[in-house]
Amino acid sequence: MSRVPAFLSAAEVEEHLRSSSLLIPPLETALANFSSGPEGGVMQPVRTVVPVTKHRGYLGVMPAYSAAEDALTTKLVTFYEDRGITSVVPSHQATVLLFEPSNGTLLAVMDGNVITAKRTAAVSAIATKFLKPPSSEVLCILGAGVQAYSHYEIFTEQFSFKEEAVAGADVIITVTLATEPILFGEWVKPGAHINAVGASRPDWRELDDELMKEAVLYVDSQEAALKESGDVLLSGAEIFAELGEVIKGVKPAHCEKTTVFKSLGMAVEDTVAAKLIYDSWSSGK
């Protein structure tokens, strides 16, 4: 008889992943493994996106297998453009399915909203650790909602910023639903680091051409960025490296220059988080 999968609510996911900082070490390893190609043991296609044109929505499917964790997952995520801050239904909703990789049995169905928020913020923190200018003191977060909060939470845990402002910011995070640029090169001081988290469609933008072309551009996945990122595609900016290549030490972190990390989010990040949560839940049964 097949086992009944566990169902972990948002509250239960939160209970077993209280801090995004717990994800930093395993996600660093996963990013490096992803950028190592087949020998890294990460199998992950670019996400499949199904438009729900009638309702101005999208369904994304994000499967991945990580040999390091021996973990197999897929995330189902929906995004609806008309759902604003005041809407009862959030703009993004996600569910993560965790499978037993040896036989394909479904082990758990988890709320994916908490996982997405925490793993995205953790990856931004990793990029910032490597790419921020020395003695960074001023942080700027452009955006509101779940991602803005999750980024604020981990950045105040991991870094010692003395001030939060746009003017003169050393580190800038864009977590918006913008479809046109909202951050311009003329506003950004030389040597700043930007984590660009929003605008995950090929015709959406958060950053203008000047900023994209003058900065050293890092991405989570080059393949995905060249398919999904309007900031990259519409500006014609050249990708310098994947973040995993910086973690591995095969590409330099140009902290002395203006840098942009374009974060699209990867399925293996959900895999790492889901496995950590499931192991914690299992050990407490």
Buried (B, 14 or more C-beta within 10 A) or exposed (E): EEEEBBEBEEEBBBBBBEEBBBBBEBBBBBBBBBBBEEEBBBBBEBBEBEEEEEEEBBEBBBBBBBEBBEBBBBBBBBBBEEBEEEEEEBBBBBBBBBBBBEEEEBBBBBBBBBBBBBBBBBBBBBBBBBBBBEEBBBBBBBBEBBBBBBBBBBBEEBBEBEEEEEEEBBBBBBBBBBBEBBBEBEBBEEBBBBBBBBBBBBEBBBBBBBBBBBBBBBBBBBEBBBBBBBBBBBBEBEBBBBBBBBBBEEBEBBBEBBBBBBBBBBBBBBBBBBBBBBEBBEEEE
